[in-house]
Amino acid sequence: MKRAAVSLALALISSASAWAQYYFDYPTYKRWAFGVHGGPALPLGRAATYYRDAWNDRLLVSVVEASDIEVRAKPGFCFGVHGTFFFQPSLGVRFEAGPLASDVETSTDFSFGWTWADGRRFQSDLVWKGTGRTTTLAIVLNGIWKGSLGRSAWFLTGGPAYYRHSFRADASFGYGISTTAADGSEQYVDALRVGLRVPAASWSSWGFDVGLGLIIKLSGLLGLQAEAGYFYSAPKTVRWTFVKGSYDGVLFSSIKAISFNDGDIEFLTGGGNPKFETALRVKPSFLRLAAGLVIFLGRAEY
């Protein structure tokens, strides 16, 4: 009888210990998570504009000029804050907001070739660089699904996103020009490096984002979080404006202080088939890698 009582007591203690272990380790979870994050971002959009023209003038029997202008946003940096509410251990909703800032690089490949009436031919190829800046404020409301990974967890997110973008850029293009000496004895040819600019523009758009992340728990209160995400935003068309003024030739010293004004702009952009397409299609979508700290609050039962 005594042996049976001892066995029963040991069984009850063992069951109570197992129940306590289950209760404290499994049937509760943290309902809230708040964090900060930062990391590199890679803008995905590139844009291009081109200028083409072919002409002749007196002793110049053939002049061909072309400018290919490429615009791309360089890798930048993003940071932000986020808050998550879990309806149940593996399912919740997450709010996130944060900016991305990136420098813009422009590159113009200018090709300029001409042929004289006596058969002489010349060709020149130049590359000009320019700068700019782009920023994006992303505000997203995502669904989140979380899975266990030992003492840590991984998660998937996705949902609608609201963006506030800004963009500006500076570049240049080559514009062929020919002048004649005052006494008519010489004809000169050269190219002007004419400035281009996309004035600072801001706009809003809707899109979406998807992401994958990992949480490494340091304690019941604190954890490390790393994630990768794709943020889509619809393209936006902006336009180059021409920088009017006086320009010198870039190849020789014969042509100085040539005016570039409204008449030249009309020549380049007028008509049904303009020589210079001023529209620039900017694509502000980007990839992001981020890491940060997360705090867990609010105990809830299963």
Phi, psi and omega per residue, in radians:
M1 nan -0.791 -3.140
K2 -1.110 -0.716 3.135
R3 -1.105 -0.684 3.125
A4 -1.124 -0.704 -3.141
A5 -1.127 -0.726 3.127
V6 -1.108 -0.753 3.130
S7 -1.080 -0.710 3.131
L8 -1.140 -0.729 3.134
A9 -1.107 -0.758 3.119
L10 -1.103 -0.669 3.121
A11 -1.129 -0.720 3.124
L12 -1.151 -0.723 3.121
I13 -1.090 -0.760 3.134
S14 -1.097 -0.732 3.129
S15 -1.141 -0.728 3.137
A16 -1.119 -0.699 3.124
S17 -1.119 -0.749 3.133
A18 -1.134 -0.700 3.136
W19 -1.135 -0.737 3.125
A20 -1.110 -0.748 3.124
Q21 -1.046 -0.772 3.139
Y22 -1.127 -0.757 -3.046
Y23 -1.129 -0.791 -3.058
F24 -1.423 -0.438 -3.089
D25 -1.666 -0.490 -2.944
Y26 -2.082 -0.784 -2.952
P27 -1.453 0.156 3.045
T28 -2.164 2.719 3.122
Y29 -2.624 2.851 3.109
K30 -1.465 2.180 -3.069
R31 -1.416 -0.505 -3.070
W32 -2.065 2.588 3.012
A33 -2.497 2.264 3.122
F34 -2.223 2.479 -3.093
G35 -2.736 2.966 3.006
V36 -2.199 2.626 -3.102
H37 -2.626 2.827 3.075
G38 -2.858 2.814 3.141
G39 2.877 -3.101 -3.112
P40 -1.320 2.653 3.075
A41 -2.311 2.501 -3.108
L42 -2.084 1.769 3.044
P43 -1.089 2.451 -3.032
L44 -1.717 -0.232 -3.005
G45 -1.531 2.419 2.916
R46 -2.212 2.570 3.132
A47 -2.329 2.745 -3.091
A48 -2.533 2.556 3.031
T49 -2.316 2.625 3.121
Y50 -2.382 2.721 3.058
Y51 -2.322 2.322 3.139
R52 -2.383 2.446 3.017
D53 -2.771 2.610 3.072
A54 -2.447 2.325 -3.062
W55 -2.720 3.060 3.054
N56 -2.519 2.758 -3.096
D57 -2.787 1.901 3.102
R58 0.911 -1.904 -3.089
L59 -1.300 -0.234 3.109
L60 -1.584 1.804 -3.082
V61 -1.452 -0.324 3.112
S62 -2.732 2.169 3.048
V63 -2.269 2.205 3.133
V64 -2.199 2.239 -3.138
E65 -2.354 2.515 -3.114
A66 -2.628 2.421 3.045
S67 -2.255 2.117 3.047
D68 -1.882 2.031 -3.035
I69 -1.940 2.060 3.121
E70 -1.933 2.423 3.138
V71 -2.187 2.262 3.079
R72 -2.537 2.532 3.062
A73 -1.511 2.286 -3.130
K74 -1.399 2.817 3.066
P75 -0.936 2.412 -3.097
G76 -2.205 -2.802 -3.107
F77 -2.316 2.497 3.110
C78 -2.290 2.714 2.995
F79 -2.627 2.896 -3.105
G80 -3.091 -3.117 3.098
V81 -2.228 2.700 3.111
H82 -2.590 2.669 3.062
G83 -2.400 2.417 -3.067
T84 -2.247 2.382 3.025
F85 -2.086 2.188 -3.132
F86 -1.735 2.109 3.051
F87 -1.247 -0.567 3.116
Q88 -2.601 2.998 -3.005
P89 -0.944 -0.558 -3.049
S90 -1.956 0.001 -3.031
L91 -2.380 2.356 -3.138
G92 -2.853 -2.920 3.113
V93 -2.300 2.467 -3.050
R94 -2.255 2.319 3.052
F95 -1.887 2.400 -3.119
E96 -2.509 2.515 3.069
A97 -2.572 2.470 3.112
G98 3.086 2.730 -3.123
P99 -1.706 2.741 2.973
L100 -2.171 2.361 3.090
A101 -2.258 2.396 -3.088
S102 -2.613 2.466 3.001
D103 -1.327 2.651 3.104
V104 -1.960 2.373 3.087
E105 -2.030 2.313 3.043
T106 -2.005 2.562 -3.122
S107 -2.448 2.198 3.138
T108 -1.966 2.117 3.006
D109 -1.706 1.915 -3.080
F110 -1.854 2.208 3.103
S111 -2.098 2.252 -3.040
F112 -2.438 2.054 -3.133
G113 -2.376 2.545 -3.141
W114 -2.581 2.742 3.135
T115 -2.242 2.259 3.102
W116 -1.484 2.869 -3.131
A117 -1.114 -0.438 3.131
D118 -1.506 0.102 3.078
G119 1.694 -0.128 3.111
R120 -1.177 2.467 3.141
R121 -2.266 2.513 3.117
F122 -2.403 2.579 3.128
Q123 -2.450 2.355 3.102
S124 -2.371 2.379 3.111
D125 -2.222 2.213 -3.099
L126 -2.254 2.705 3.064
V127 -2.198 2.237 3.121
W128 -2.118 2.427 -3.135
K129 -1.873 2.660 3.060
G130 -2.485 3.074 -3.049
T131 -2.285 3.023 3.086
G132 -3.086 -2.942 -3.089
R133 -2.724 2.460 3.042
T134 -2.377 2.497 3.088
T135 -2.375 2.675 3.081
T136 -2.471 2.245 2.948
L137 -1.788 2.056 -3.115
A138 -1.861 2.279 3.053
I139 -2.186 2.049 -3.018
V140 -2.240 2.611 3.040
L141 -2.220 1.864 -3.000
N142 -1.963 2.623 2.801
G143 -1.396 2.585 -3.134
I144 -2.324 2.364 3.063
W145 -2.133 2.211 -3.034
K146 -2.063 2.434 3.082
G147 -2.178 2.684 -3.109
S148 -1.370 2.572 3.077
L149 -2.543 1.349 -3.027
G150 1.147 -2.245 3.081
R151 -1.466 -0.019 3.130
S152 -1.974 -2.952 -3.106
A153 -2.664 2.688 2.987
W154 -2.081 2.793 -3.062
F155 -2.612 2.715 3.038
L156 -2.067 2.456 3.108
T157 -2.308 2.770 3.074
G158 -3.109 2.578 3.120
G159 2.886 -3.035 -3.117
P160 -1.286 2.681 -3.131
A161 -2.401 2.481 3.042
Y162 -1.947 2.326 -3.082
Y163 -2.153 2.537 2.952
R164 -2.147 1.978 -3.030
H165 -1.887 2.706 2.908
S166 -2.436 2.635 -3.075
F167 -2.699 2.460 2.975
R168 -2.643 2.722 -3.132
A169 -2.794 2.650 3.043
D170 -2.217 2.468 3.122
A171 -2.683 -2.922 3.101
S172 -2.728 2.874 3.061
F173 -2.511 2.804 -3.133
G174 -1.623 2.292 -3.088
Y175 -2.175 1.915 -3.094
G176 -1.180 2.494 -3.104
I177 -2.515 2.580 3.084
S178 -2.329 2.369 3.076
T179 -2.313 2.816 -3.130
T180 -2.099 2.459 3.107
A181 -1.040 2.694 -3.069
A182 -0.994 -0.636 -3.134
D183 -1.541 0.038 3.098
G184 1.322 0.150 -3.073
S185 -1.458 -0.358 -3.088
E186 -2.332 2.564 2.994
Q187 -2.113 2.289 -3.082
Y188 -1.990 2.558 3.082
V189 -2.287 2.504 3.118
D190 -2.877 -3.115 3.103
A191 -2.257 2.528 3.057
L192 -1.739 2.414 3.007
R193 -1.600 1.686 -3.036
V194 -1.610 2.345 -3.107
G195 -1.314 2.536 3.048
L196 -2.181 2.661 -3.137
R197 -2.647 2.369 2.864
V198 -1.752 1.850 -3.130
P199 -1.051 2.698 -3.127
A200 -0.917 2.149 -3.119
A201 -2.228 2.502 3.101
S202 -2.263 2.524 3.102
W203 -2.762 2.838 3.122
S204 -2.004 2.655 3.100
S205 -2.737 2.822 3.044
W206 -1.858 2.660 3.109
G207 -2.835 -2.550 3.125
F208 -2.678 2.972 3.041
D209 -2.541 2.714 3.028
V210 -2.396 2.609 -3.097
G211 -2.692 2.849 3.105
L212 -2.389 2.335 -3.078
G213 -2.550 2.995 -3.128
L214 -2.376 2.349 3.063
I215 -1.990 2.190 3.065
I216 -1.893 1.980 -3.078
K217 -1.366 2.172 3.033
L218 -1.567 -0.501 3.092
S219 -2.830 -3.063 3.092
G220 -1.215 -0.250 -3.091
L221 -1.871 -0.530 -2.937
L222 -2.246 2.558 3.107
G223 -2.645 2.870 3.004
L224 -1.771 2.457 -3.108
Q225 -2.281 2.334 3.063
A226 -2.265 2.471 -3.104
E227 -2.700 2.748 3.052
A228 -2.199 2.465 -3.092
G229 -2.567 2.729 3.053
Y230 -2.059 2.256 -3.097
F231 -2.101 2.039 -3.110
Y232 -1.795 2.341 3.019
S233 -2.418 2.461 -3.086
A234 -1.108 2.543 3.102
P235 -1.083 2.760 3.137
K236 -2.321 2.359 3.098
T237 -1.654 2.113 3.018
V238 -2.016 3.078 -3.061
R239 -2.361 2.472 3.010
W240 -1.244 2.498 2.905
T241 -2.015 2.611 -3.107
F242 -1.585 2.443 3.099
V243 -1.567 1.827 -3.120
K244 -1.324 2.648 3.138
G245 2.707 -2.862 3.131
S246 -1.818 2.385 -3.087
Y247 -2.305 2.584 3.025
D248 -1.698 2.714 3.031
G249 -1.122 2.610 -3.065
V250 -1.726 -0.232 -3.053
L251 -1.782 -0.678 -3.073
F252 -2.272 -3.122 -3.129
S253 -1.833 0.118 -3.030
S254 -1.382 -0.531 -3.037
I255 -1.888 2.121 -3.094
K256 -2.327 2.574 2.973
A257 0.880 0.937 3.073
I258 -1.553 2.268 -3.098
S259 -1.361 2.319 3.005
F260 -2.031 2.011 -2.991
N261 -2.446 -2.791 -3.033
D262 -1.082 -0.584 3.121
G263 -1.118 -0.705 3.093
D264 -1.160 -0.701 3.134
I265 -1.100 -0.731 3.111
E266 -1.126 -0.667 3.104
F267 -1.085 -0.687 -3.091
L268 -1.340 -0.609 -2.959
T269 -1.951 -0.188 -3.064
G270 -1.368 2.927 3.080
G271 1.448 3.053 -3.102
G272 -1.342 -0.335 -3.134
N273 -2.271 1.331 -3.032
P274 -1.119 2.609 3.112
K275 -1.300 -0.495 -3.115
F276 -2.152 2.096 3.101
E277 -1.596 1.924 -3.040
T278 -1.416 -0.274 -3.114
A279 -1.204 2.388 3.105
L280 -2.271 2.097 -3.054
R281 -1.661 1.854 -3.085
V282 -1.598 2.289 3.126
K283 -1.986 1.825 -3.022
P284 -1.559 0.161 3.101
S285 -1.118 2.694 -3.103
F286 -2.711 2.772 2.974
L287 -1.765 2.621 -3.108
R288 -2.444 2.413 2.939
L289 -2.033 2.332 -3.074
A290 -2.534 2.623 3.065
A291 -2.461 2.653 -3.131
G292 -3.083 -2.949 -3.140
L293 -1.835 2.586 3.094
V294 -2.349 2.456 3.129
I295 -1.985 2.339 -3.139
F296 -1.817 2.309 -3.110
L297 -2.416 2.789 2.974
G298 1.321 1.579 3.136
R299 -1.324 2.372 3.109
A300 -2.378 2.622 3.117
E301 -1.581 2.712 3.093
Y302 -1.141 nan nan
